[in-house]
Amino acid sequence: DNWGRDTFIALPGILLASGLFDEARAVLLGFARHQCTDRSKPEWGRIPNRYRNDTDVIYNTADGTLWFIREVWEYLQYSRDMTILDELDPVLDLAFKADLSLRTDSPGFLLHADADTWMDARISGNEPWSPRGDRANDIQALWYTALRIGSKIAALRGRPEQARERAEAADRVRESFNRYFWCTERSALADHLPPGDQGEWLRDFSVRPNQLFTLSVPSILGTDDALVDPSRAAQMLENVDRELVSPFGLFSLCPDDPLFHPKHENPEWHHKDAAYHNGTIWVWNSGPYVSAACASGDPARSGLLPPKAAALLRNEARMTVASGTLGTLSENIHAECDESGEPVLSGTWSQAWSVSEFARNVYQDVIGFHPRLAEDSILLAPHLPADSDFWSADLRFGPDWKLSVRLERVLDTAAGQAGIRCVARWTTDNPAGPVPPLALNGVRIVPDTELELFFPVSGVLQSPAKNTGRIWCTDPFPKRELEPEWCGSVRRKDFLERLILSNRMNIPNGGPQAASLEWFFDSDWFRKKYNTRLGLGALYSRDMTVFRLWAPTARSVSLVLYPDGNDAPPSAVVPMTAGSLRTGDPGVWELVMQGDLHGTYYRFRVQAHGIVRDTADPAAKTCGVNGKRSMVCDFSRTDPEGWNTVRPPEVSSANDVVAYEVHVADLTSSPAWNGPSALRRTYAGACHPGTTHRGVPTGFDHIRSLGVTHVQLLPIFDYQSVDESRIHDPSYAAQVRGGLFNWGYDPENYNAPEGSYASNPSDGTVRVRELKNLIASCAREGIGVIMDVVYNHVPAAQNNALGVAVPGYYFRVDSYSGAGDDTASERDMFRHYMIDSLVWWLTEYKLSGFRFDLMGLHDVETMNSVLSALRAVKNDVLVYGEGWDMYRGGKMIGASMIEARKMPGIGFFNDAFRCGIKGSVFKEHEGGFIHDGSHRESVKFGLVGTVYHSQVHGHEVDGTANPNPWGDRTAQTVNYTEIHDNSTLFDKLVLVEPDRDDAYYTRLQKTAIGLVLFAQGMPILHAGMEFMRTKEIPSDVLESVPDLYDLYRTKDGTRAFSHNTYNLCDRINALDWNRCADKQDLVEFVRALIAIRKAHPLFRLRTAAEVTTSLTFIEAIPGGDHQPGGGHQPDSGRPHAVPPAHSQMSPLIWRIDSGLTVDTWQSVCLMVNPSVKAVSVKLPECVNGGSWHLVSDGDAVYADLPAVSGPDARLEPKALYLYADF
């Protein structure tokens, strides 16, 4: 077998370093002749991975061709045999043509299959044991190097345009590589990018030796063409030193990685290939490490072989004569030594790669010989072991040339001189013949003449080491735990194979360790050992602050202190202690710092699974700009004036609430808001009184005037999407998409207020104080504040503080939110975290309740625990949320509306009622009850508050996961027909029935709002629906952003409406106070309906018993032609119709009597006519012989409540009528 990749890697140390250039040439030409030239095949242009003969060739590798190109260039540099290009030039051209045209993506990366790198082992020939995505770092380093070489060869062959094109392609790869693979926050290089659109930010940072190839492979080009700059290279080497380097080689995976296998061959526990690239040492990997260590070492020690590199080479030299097969090196070594400390050899005991890299390191790194004959130069850069006195070598190059070098240690303390003296002599087989001019380190060298060079060494040159009697050199290497608690390979049989075949490794959720640590975190052992109820975060007192972080899988944690909340460098880094100083709780890292630290900013530096990262405190209560730095805070210093007297309003039931959902910025972002410009889009502006537009109140005063009892604020916790440092940047605010505006459903710091609404987001006290002032202002007006919370997901677990502190713990492998990584509320420590967070908000900020985003993704037990903990603080706390049935993971019972009966006291948004009224939110042109009388049972389901009612038929209720009664209390239903999600009600009306006049849409709007406010349960209105809020996209915006998504268009395509404005600009999202002034009739109508609901308990029945006793649906009975209403309903002259019995278009009529409810009204009767025609119906009999009084005819609310003169009622089209009997 002729193996391509293996041969090319082995070629420099086996053939080139030893001067066997004819053999090297034959090898290269032999592989070139088997290049795939059939364009119809997927391997077109590739050099074989293996060939036996002309008919037995395979190409299953992405890097074989790239190694081939590199070694062609290295052969040229060693041999100066330019004639080989006559045969290889077309081979190289085809290789580049194929890869550039077929296998590159837009950033310029070379794409490949999961197992097409050197880590190519597969389970039974199928699933990769070590999948590396479609853009691995070593493949890109080889691709970059190949492009540079291709450019140089094209220039040598006189093709400048081709040289330029390849150089530009290489430039693009280098720029993209540094952008996508390097992570400044981790100071680490990604191993690979996963496939798909998200791969460029869902990077895999598994610590593997592959990163070394990004330093060693391009080194053949010279320092000017390095792929990675020196500072990053030094950081990479530091990471490799810390995590991978051992006395006998580099682990193929960091020992702290959950997939690490300490033994290669351990058949009782796993197949050997499971460990092959997941911990097992590959001896040849020492080669790129030694090269990188020499190239990236401390400049003060240049000329010296770094200690670990020196020890590795010594141990490899020892192995060639004392271990395994004499005179050679094995393919693999177990990561774990045997009991006596001896290396355990495995794999092939005589491996060309291993021998080659050892030899190459001696020639190219210790002696430092780098011929550059394509440029007529030689580079000599020796790195002698610190304890060596003398080295000499005969170095072969060119057409039978030889460079003899003597390297001697110089230590002249008297002269203050320390370094390496080099004497070099070039000899040729034909001294009389012509030779080209050659430069050695930039100095002209002449054949048969000695040239002396001196390499100063600033570091200390040691005396030669004495024989200590130890066989192996182990001192420079850190001691490592190779079987940590989370190492599944030694605790679960066939751990990796089962994990891979379960497909859970392919689910890009929860962060990189979520799947591999699932067994560990879900074990009873873990819970018993590590769960804690200690307070976490920065526990402040005036005398000292206790810092605590729960990080049970961390190897080390330090506290990093900063003088400000912006970008000042750290002022101190202080190691933390594992285990609480007071209780000794394992898994908790603690540090006590004396003094008053209020206003001090900090982060935690966590080393876990091979990565060192700085992160915000997951328990931080406030923070600096963009939430990156947490702040120690004395919260008593954040209280606004009069805070101690602030009391949120109390309610005896959620039925008594009329909630109003609003975004903080929307209240003040419109140009028509005339408050101080400095307060626009802020907490302070949202409660600023006295603003008007065209004589009507705006902003805070508008809310006050409506009479709502509570405001539900869209997320006010610190979220990720908005750059708080740019809140005063007009260009940022003007961005149509992805600028200053966001709804905020992308949590960053769960316990800190959002900074973009603060006047100074850099000061952690300001955001707290200004939010408190907003809440206090609401409370003084009798308005409670409900906080929209998003504990169900974060945008990306691996970048969230929780995911950094304990990678994989707080998140599920299965994600159903569609918005990032789902949290694992069923795990004890996240449940505790969630409850502690909610209790903190409720207590410190005097809130009235919480609306839970995607609540169905939490578990029933957690939600009940949440309610219990919150009621211990505030007995009337409101807890409700989106109970959509989304969870399918099977590990817990989701808190969806299906399980509503298991969660009494928790409310659920009524999607059946929402869609029943106006039509499905997912089918933009489909109408609902107010359009065509459809979905009647869904509307009735909402009107009765989702409790049992004999006249509501569950099998006809649609638009919900649970058409059955949700419980015995109506407070469990949250009634609405417009909210921030989906189209506004007005936009939906236009989409369903385009080209109607404004009066028609107004009538529909009033009817829909009336249904919500007169239904049993808790109603919530969306800000602006009382003046027909629209999110229509102006034509100029559509033209400027043609790829704008989440749009619904009218059937003729002339108008576009956004149904998801989460990241669109203020121009789309701001509350339009000019429109409010235009629609004051509708505003007044809504204001009156709210007052009616608040005044009359008949609309706030609490129990199923009350509803079944008091509320009755009545069949519409045709009436006569006279006009009821005491003169308030003059004949419009329009025709009216008799409603057919049981027709979809017949009016919906229900009455509510006060049998079990005390109300000043004996009964009410409500009638909704969904028809486009007026109808006449019989009014039901009043209780005790009373008479009906018209309260509203769907257009207006009558203060004088005129009595109805006859038994019939004429119902105008699309109107809701309300009659009262008192």
Secondary structure, 3 states (H helix, E strand, C coil): CEEHHHHHHHHHHHHHCCCCHHHHHHHHHHHHCCCCCCCCCCCCCCCCCEEEECCEEECCCCCHHHHHHHHHHHHHHHHCCCCHHHHHHHHHHHHHHHHHHHCECCCCCECCCCCCCCCCCEHHHCCECCCCCCEEHHHHHHHHHHHHHHHHHHHHCCCHHHHHHHHHHHHHHHHHHHHHCEECCCCEECCEECCCCCCCCCCECCCCHHHHHHHHHHHHHCHHHCCCCHHHHHHHHHHHHHHCEECCEEECCCCCCCCCCCCCCCCCCCCHHHHHCCCCEEHHHHHHHHHHHHHCCCHHHCCECCHHHHHHHHHHHHHHHHCCCCCCCCCEECCCCCCCCCCCEECCCCCHHHHHHHHHHHHHHHCCEEEEHHHCEEEECCCECCCCCEEEEEEEECCCEEEEEEEEEEEECCCCEEEEEEEEEEECCCCCCCCCCEEECCEEECCCCEEEEEEECCCCCCCCCCCCCCCCCCCCCCCCCCCCCCCHHHCCCCHHHHHHHCCHHHCCCCCCCCCCCHHHHCCHHHHHHHCCCCCCEEEECCCEEEEEEECCCEEEEEEEEECCCCCCCCCEEEECEECCCCCCCCCEEEEEEECCCCCCEEEEEEEECCEEEEECCCCCCCECHHHCCEECCCHHHHCCCCHHHCCCCCCCCHHHCCEEEECCHHHCCCCCCCCCHHHCCCHHHHCCCCCEECCEECHHHHHHHHCCCEEEECCCEEECCCCHHHCCCHHHHHCCECCCCCCCCCEEEEEEECCCCCCCCCCHHHHHHHHHHHHHHHHHCCCEEEEEECCCEECCHHHCHHHHHCCCCCECCCCCCCCCEEECCCCHHHHHHHHHHHHHHHHHHCCCEEEECCHHHCEHHHHHHHHHHHHCCCCCCEEEECCCCCCCCCCCCECCHHHHHHCCCCEEECHHHHHHHHCCCCCCCCCCHHHHCCCHHHHHHHHCCCCCCCCCCHHHCCCCCCCCCCCCEHHHEEECCCCCCCCCHHHHHHHHCCCCCHHHHHHHHHHHHHHHHCCCCEEEEECCHHHCCCCECCHHHHHHCCCCCCEEECCCCCCEEECCCCCECHHHHCCCHHHHHHCHHHHHHHHHHHHHHHHCHHHCCCEHHHHHHHEEEECCCECCCCCCCCCCCCCCCCCEECCCCCCCCCCEEEEEECCCCCCCCCEEEEEECCCCCEEEEECCCCHHHCCEEEEECCCCECCCCCECCCCEEEECCCCEEEEEEC
